[in-house]
Amino acid sequence: MVRELTVMSREWCHLCHDLVERLLPLAAELGWAVRVLDVDADPVLEAQWDELVPVVLAGETELCHYHLDEAAIRAYCGRFPLESAA
């Protein structure tokens, strides 16, 4: 089972790029994948997230926006321990 964090982002947003750059190694350490969605590519996402980007979501749960909240990411992901490879 792949656990995934989703980042609502914009191509031209420097805060978005900074957040993703910091999130990728953290997610890898915790065993989670990261998917980045460009809100400008989808009118529904743009209407919903517009000025809130970047936003990190786990499913429908908003973990942080504007800046990476490493403690919030760790706390959320820690609720789902990695499965043994055995």
Beta strands, then each sheet from edge to edge (+ up, - down):
strand 1: 4-9
strand 2: 33-38
strand 3: 55-58
strand 4: 61-65
sheet 1: 2+ 1+ 3- 4+
end
